[in-house]
């Protein structure tokens, strides 16, 4: 059967619609002898029966292993140039107490972007000195708590935050370590980066304003300036953008050294992962080596010591470790006649949608889907995996091939849903948010409890009046 004329150019007609591309799925996802999907030795049908669907399934050993691999790769790369690295897990990708513990046990610090994320990291027992607090509009309460708890670094995002953090540090009798977020003028996307003079965005300050801003920071005895911070984008497949940003920041870094210590340079995160088969991100070890080589080259040219380099991966650690299970509800073949020739697209609707994965609706993100409860020899059919929400844009997978005999009651699995799926989940249409289950060595356990309708009604003041 030929490829559907409705398929996007990047989507190849599959030789086997049951195959699991290993660079997309967690490392312990496979099909058993019967053709059923198993993750870390646990069958998809068992997971659905025990915990219901939709369900986020995290391969625990995979997530832990990726955290260790990132740390080891950057440690080795920067040790080779006489430097060292601080690796922060970017909690905004997905954070719960168990994941925070996995990250810290792998030697990572935790990066948080709100008071709520800070509360989770602290509840997990994270040493506050290993936490960095981000945010373009930190509340006075968030700043006060971060300083009071002894958070290791607060990333200043505007001039007004200098005074706010300094005042909180004075009030608590502390010297608070801070970084300064800057706009490097480099924006990196999946396959390319664009260097511009100045970015129009809500985060950070322009590089040209850094010297006078750092002077203001250093004027406060209650603040200790650690260095500059940059974040150039997300879902980055190459190292070029990081190199361009490092060069720009190091030129300013060298100037700042004349006025005092600048022990660190934070180059942010944004390392990409594969969501569909044709995507091939640069391996993390290679990114680490290229970043280290760039930093060494520019430090040598500027005649300055190699600073401690900080990075903030999130998606690259948790993203590939997780798949979402759904149950198929309805199948609807739709004849599309607005192309060169009429063609059928099959809408496969599932029991979740934009409430558990808003990225396809929000960003046009592409995903992969496979049958999970069985394998099939049926001819592949182009499908669109749709959610159950009252929105025409409620799509989970815009285009992929499933066996043509996919039917109501089947389970399907969407891989690479660990990052920005649960974190962006909602109760739209009053759907309860799914549970998150960790699987390891043939066993499964809940790490985030799924919501119930009682949970949704518990905050309704019409039923539970607020005094």
QUICOR-V895064 format. One record per backbone hydrogen bond with DSSP energy under -0.5 kcal/mol. NH is the residue of the N-H (numbers start at 1). CO is the residue of the C=O. E is the energy in kcal/mol with one decimal. If there is no record, write none. Layout:
BEGIN
nh=<NH & NH>
co=<CO & CO>
e=<E & E>
END
This chain:
BEGIN
nh=<7 & 11 & 12 & 19 & 21 & 24 & 25 & 29 & 30 & 30 & 32 & 35 & 37 & 38 & 39 & 40 & 41 & 42 & 44 & 47 & 48 & 49 & 50 & 51 & 52 & 54 & 55 & 56 & 57 & 57 & 58 & 58 & 59 & 59 & 60 & 60 & 61 & 63 & 64 & 65 & 66 & 67 & 68 & 69 & 70 & 71 & 72 & 73 & 74 & 75 & 76 & 77 & 78 & 79 & 80 & 81 & 82 & 83 & 86 & 87 & 88 & 88 & 89 & 90 & 90 & 91 & 91 & 93 & 100 & 101 & 102 & 103 & 104 & 105 & 106 & 107 & 108 & 109 & 110 & 111 & 112 & 112 & 118 & 119 & 120 & 121 & 122 & 123 & 124 & 125 & 126 & 130 & 131 & 132 & 133 & 134 & 134 & 143 & 144 & 145 & 146 & 147 & 148 & 149 & 150 & 150 & 151 & 152 & 152 & 153 & 154 & 155 & 156 & 156 & 162 & 162 & 163 & 164 & 165 & 166 & 167 & 168 & 169 & 170 & 171 & 172 & 173 & 174 & 176 & 176 & 178 & 179 & 180 & 181 & 181 & 182 & 183 & 184 & 187 & 187 & 188 & 188 & 189 & 194 & 196 & 196 & 201 & 205 & 207 & 209 & 210 & 213 & 214 & 215 & 216 & 217 & 218 & 219 & 220 & 221 & 223 & 224 & 226 & 226 & 227 & 228 & 229 & 230 & 236 & 237 & 237 & 243 & 244 & 245 & 246 & 247 & 248 & 249 & 250 & 251 & 252 & 253 & 254 & 255 & 256 & 257 & 258 & 259 & 260 & 264 & 265 & 266 & 267 & 267 & 272 & 279 & 282 & 286 & 287 & 288 & 289 & 290 & 291 & 292 & 293 & 294 & 295 & 296 & 297 & 298 & 299 & 300 & 301 & 302 & 303 & 304 & 308 & 309 & 310 & 311 & 312 & 317 & 318 & 319 & 320 & 322 & 323 & 324 & 325 & 326 & 328 & 329 & 330 & 332 & 334 & 336 & 336 & 337 & 343 & 345 & 346 & 347 & 347 & 348 & 348 & 349 & 349 & 350 & 351 & 356 & 357 & 362 & 363 & 364 & 364 & 365 & 370 & 372 & 373 & 375 & 381 & 383 & 384 & 385 & 386 & 386 & 387 & 388 & 391 & 394 & 395 & 396 & 397 & 400 & 402 & 404 & 406 & 409 & 410 & 412 & 413 & 414 & 415 & 416 & 417 & 418 & 420 & 423 & 425 & 426 & 430 & 431 & 435 & 436 & 437 & 438 & 439 & 440 & 442 & 443 & 445 & 447 & 448 & 451 & 456 & 457 & 458 & 459 & 459 & 460 & 461 & 463 & 464 & 467>
co=<4 & 8 & 10 & 16 & 19 & 21 & 21 & 26 & 28 & 38 & 36 & 32 & 372 & 30 & 42 & 28 & 28 & 39 & 37 & 43 & 44 & 45 & 46 & 47 & 48 & 325 & 325 & 435 & 55 & 323 & 56 & 437 & 57 & 321 & 58 & 439 & 439 & 59 & 60 & 61 & 62 & 63 & 64 & 65 & 66 & 67 & 68 & 69 & 70 & 71 & 72 & 73 & 74 & 75 & 76 & 78 & 79 & 78 & 309 & 85 & 86 & 311 & 109 & 88 & 313 & 89 & 111 & 90 & 96 & 97 & 98 & 99 & 100 & 101 & 102 & 104 & 103 & 87 & 130 & 89 & 110 & 132 & 114 & 115 & 116 & 117 & 118 & 119 & 120 & 122 & 121 & 127 & 128 & 110 & 153 & 112 & 132 & 139 & 140 & 141 & 142 & 143 & 144 & 145 & 146 & 147 & 146 & 128 & 131 & 131 & 177 & 133 & 154 & 179 & 158 & 159 & 159 & 160 & 161 & 162 & 163 & 164 & 165 & 166 & 167 & 168 & 170 & 169 & 174 & 222 & 224 & 154 & 227 & 156 & 179 & 229 & 205 & 182 & 185 & 194 & 186 & 232 & 192 & 187 & 185 & 194 & 199 & 181 & 183 & 206 & 207 & 209 & 210 & 211 & 212 & 213 & 214 & 215 & 217 & 219 & 220 & 176 & 178 & 224 & 178 & 264 & 180 & 266 & 270 & 189 & 190 & 239 & 240 & 241 & 242 & 243 & 244 & 245 & 246 & 247 & 248 & 249 & 250 & 251 & 252 & 253 & 255 & 256 & 257 & 226 & 308 & 228 & 265 & 310 & 236 & 276 & 237 & 283 & 283 & 284 & 285 & 286 & 287 & 288 & 289 & 290 & 291 & 292 & 293 & 294 & 295 & 296 & 297 & 298 & 299 & 299 & 263 & 84 & 265 & 86 & 268 & 314 & 314 & 315 & 315 & 319 & 57 & 414 & 55 & 412 & 410 & 349 & 349 & 347 & 345 & 334 & 343 & 335 & 336 & 334 & 382 & 332 & 345 & 346 & 384 & 330 & 347 & 386 & 327 & 353 & 353 & 358 & 359 & 359 & 360 & 359 & 413 & 411 & 411 & 34 & 402 & 400 & 346 & 397 & 348 & 384 & 394 & 352 & 389 & 391 & 393 & 385 & 385 & 383 & 381 & 379 & 403 & 328 & 407 & 326 & 370 & 324 & 413 & 322 & 322 & 319 & 93 & 93 & 422 & 355 & 427 & 428 & 54 & 448 & 56 & 445 & 58 & 443 & 40 & 440 & 438 & 436 & 436 & 433 & 452 & 453 & 454 & 455 & 456 & 457 & 459 & 460 & 460 & 465>
e=<-1.6 & -1.4 & -0.7 & -1.4 & -0.7 & -2.0 & -1.7 & -1.7 & -0.5 & -2.4 & -2.6 & -1.9 & -3.0 & -3.4 & -2.4 & -2.3 & -0.6 & -1.7 & -2.3 & -2.1 & -2.4 & -2.4 & -2.3 & -2.7 & -1.7 & -0.8 & -1.5 & -2.1 & -0.5 & -3.1 & -0.5 & -3.3 & -0.5 & -3.0 & -1.2 & -1.8 & -0.5 & -2.3 & -2.7 & -2.4 & -2.5 & -1.9 & -2.2 & -2.4 & -2.4 & -2.1 & -2.8 & -2.6 & -2.3 & -2.8 & -2.5 & -2.2 & -2.3 & -2.2 & -1.6 & -0.8 & -1.5 & -3.5 & -2.2 & -0.5 & -0.6 & -2.8 & -3.2 & -0.5 & -2.2 & -1.2 & -2.5 & -1.8 & -2.4 & -2.1 & -2.5 & -2.5 & -2.4 & -2.4 & -1.1 & -1.5 & -2.4 & -3.2 & -2.6 & -3.1 & -0.5 & -3.1 & -2.1 & -2.3 & -1.9 & -2.4 & -2.5 & -2.5 & -1.7 & -1.8 & -2.0 & -2.8 & -1.9 & -2.3 & -2.4 & -3.1 & -0.6 & -2.6 & -2.5 & -2.5 & -2.4 & -2.5 & -2.8 & -2.8 & -0.8 & -0.7 & -2.7 & -2.2 & -0.6 & -1.5 & -1.7 & -2.8 & -0.8 & -3.3 & -0.7 & -1.1 & -0.9 & -1.8 & -2.7 & -2.2 & -2.5 & -1.9 & -2.6 & -2.4 & -2.3 & -1.8 & -1.0 & -2.9 & -0.6 & -3.0 & -2.8 & -1.9 & -2.1 & -2.7 & -0.5 & -2.9 & -3.0 & -0.8 & -0.5 & -2.7 & -0.5 & -2.6 & -3.2 & -2.8 & -4.2 & -0.6 & -1.1 & -1.3 & -1.0 & -1.4 & -1.7 & -1.5 & -3.0 & -1.9 & -1.4 & -1.9 & -2.8 & -1.0 & -1.8 & -0.6 & -1.6 & -2.5 & -3.3 & -0.5 & -0.7 & -0.6 & -2.6 & -1.9 & -3.5 & -0.5 & -1.6 & -1.9 & -2.3 & -2.4 & -2.6 & -2.2 & -2.0 & -2.7 & -2.7 & -1.5 & -1.2 & -3.0 & -2.5 & -1.2 & -2.4 & -1.4 & -1.2 & -1.8 & -0.8 & -2.5 & -2.4 & -2.9 & -0.6 & -2.5 & -3.2 & -1.6 & -2.0 & -0.5 & -2.2 & -2.8 & -2.1 & -2.3 & -2.8 & -2.5 & -2.3 & -2.2 & -2.6 & -2.7 & -2.4 & -2.4 & -2.5 & -2.2 & -2.0 & -1.9 & -1.2 & -2.3 & -2.7 & -2.2 & -2.3 & -2.2 & -1.6 & -1.3 & -2.4 & -2.1 & -0.5 & -1.2 & -2.0 & -2.6 & -2.8 & -2.5 & -3.1 & -3.4 & -0.8 & -2.6 & -2.9 & -0.6 & -3.8 & -0.6 & -2.2 & -2.7 & -1.9 & -2.8 & -0.6 & -0.6 & -2.3 & -2.5 & -0.6 & -2.4 & -1.1 & -1.8 & -1.9 & -3.1 & -3.1 & -0.7 & -0.9 & -1.4 & -1.9 & -3.3 & -1.0 & -0.6 & -3.1 & -3.3 & -2.4 & -1.8 & -2.4 & -0.8 & -2.5 & -2.5 & -2.1 & -1.5 & -1.9 & -2.9 & -1.7 & -1.5 & -2.1 & -2.4 & -1.8 & -2.5 & -2.2 & -2.2 & -2.8 & -2.4 & -0.5 & -0.9 & -1.9 & -1.7 & -2.6 & -0.5 & -1.5 & -2.1 & -2.5 & -1.2 & -0.5 & -2.4 & -2.8 & -3.0 & -2.9 & -2.7 & -3.0 & -1.9 & -2.3 & -2.9 & -1.8 & -2.6 & -1.7 & -2.1 & -1.4 & -0.5 & -0.5 & -1.6 & -0.8 & -1.9 & -2.3 & -0.5>
END
